[in-house]
Amino acid sequence: VQLQASGGGLVQPGGSLRLSCAASVFDLDDYAIGWFRQAPGKEREGVACISTAAGSIYYAESVKGRFTISRDNAKNTVYLQMNSLKPEDAAVYYCAANHLLYATAHYYCTTDAPRQYWGQGTLVTVSS
């Protein structure tokens, strides 16, 4: 399984970006998928996750109401729409996936459970 993350870039505070994570899988619904980010000097944080079969969605408190995670099964792609970006959202964003992980999106985003597959990361810079 390969995950290809893209869509990062430089944006002004208040702006928007949409990240994409294209997965080389047969059925995206068989995967729990999440977006994680890591800023310099900070621990990795689970930002938004969708559980296997899209049974649940989780957002970190810091992004609720501003970020939206979605998946397009026809394109085998998961998106992270990021609106009202703040300087503290700046980080390298990674997508990750686990096959047939039957757990909540909250679990996938917030625990240290091993992630089977990682994308290469895409840099988001929020600055005026």
C-alpha positions in Angstrom: 0.0 0.0 0.0 1.3 3.4 -0.9 0.0 6.7 0.3 0.7 9.9 -1.6 0.0 13.1 0.3 -0.1 16.4 -1.5 -1.7 19.9 -1.3 0.5 21.6 1.2 1.9 25.1 0.7 2.2 28.6 2.0 -1.1 30.3 3.0 -1.9 33.5 4.9 -3.7 33.3 8.2 -7.4 32.9 7.6 -6.8 31.1 4.3 -7.6 27.6 3.2 -5.9 24.6 1.8 -7.0 21.1 0.8 -4.7 18.2 1.4 -5.1 15.0 -0.5 -4.0 11.5 0.3 -4.2 9.1 -2.6 -4.1 5.5 -1.7 -3.1 2.5 -3.9 -5.7 0.2 -2.4 -8.6 -1.7 -3.8 -11.3 -0.6 -1.4 -10.7 2.5 0.7 -13.6 1.5 3.1 -11.4 -1.3 4.4 -9.0 1.2 5.9 -8.9 3.5 8.9 -7.2 6.7 7.7 -6.0 9.7 9.5 -4.2 13.0 9.1 -1.4 13.7 11.5 0.8 16.7 11.9 4.1 17.5 13.4 5.5 20.9 14.0 9.2 21.5 14.8 9.9 20.7 18.4 6.4 19.3 19.0 5.0 15.8 19.2 3.0 14.4 16.4 -0.7 15.1 16.7 -3.7 13.3 15.3 -5.7 16.0 13.5 -8.6 14.2 11.9 -9.4 10.5 11.3 -12.0 8.3 9.7 -12.5 4.8 11.0 -12.8 1.7 8.8 -16.0 1.8 6.8 -16.4 5.4 7.8 -18.1 4.4 10.9 -16.8 7.4 12.9 -14.9 10.6 12.4 -12.7 12.4 14.9 -11.3 15.9 15.0 -8.7 17.3 17.4 -10.2 20.0 19.5 -7.8 22.5 18.0 -9.2 22.0 14.5 -12.9 21.4 15.2 -15.1 23.6 13.1 -12.3 24.5 10.7 -11.1 21.2 9.2 -13.1 18.6 7.4 -11.9 15.1 6.6 -13.6 13.2 3.8 -13.0 10.3 1.5 -13.8 9.7 -2.2 -13.9 5.9 -2.6 -14.1 6.2 -6.3 -10.8 8.0 -6.4 -9.3 6.1 -3.4 -8.4 9.5 -1.9 -8.9 11.1 1.5 -9.1 14.8 1.8 -8.5 17.3 4.6 -10.1 20.6 3.9 -8.5 23.2 6.1 -10.2 26.6 6.5 -9.5 29.6 8.7 -5.9 28.5 9.0 -3.8 29.8 11.9 -0.1 30.1 12.3 -0.2 27.3 14.9 -1.6 25.0 12.2 1.8 25.1 10.4 3.4 21.7 10.4 4.3 18.7 8.2 1.0 16.8 7.6 1.1 13.1 7.1 -1.7 10.7 6.2 -1.7 7.2 7.6 -3.8 4.1 7.1 -4.4 0.7 8.7 -6.1 -2.2 7.0 -9.2 -3.6 8.7 -8.6 -1.8 12.0 -11.9 -2.1 13.8 -11.6 0.8 16.2 -13.1 4.3 16.5 -11.6 7.2 14.7 -10.9 8.7 18.1 -8.7 5.7 19.0 -6.9 5.9 15.7 -6.1 9.5 16.1 -5.2 9.7 19.7 -3.4 6.6 20.7 0.1 5.3 19.9 -1.4 2.3 18.0 1.0 1.4 15.2 0.0 2.9 11.9 0.7 0.4 9.1 1.2 2.8 6.2 2.4 6.4 6.1 2.5 9.0 3.3 5.5 11.1 2.8 4.3 14.3 4.4 3.3 17.6 2.9 4.4 20.9 4.4 1.8 23.5 5.5 3.1 27.0 6.2 0.8 29.7 7.6 2.3 33.1 7.5 1.6 36.6 6.4 
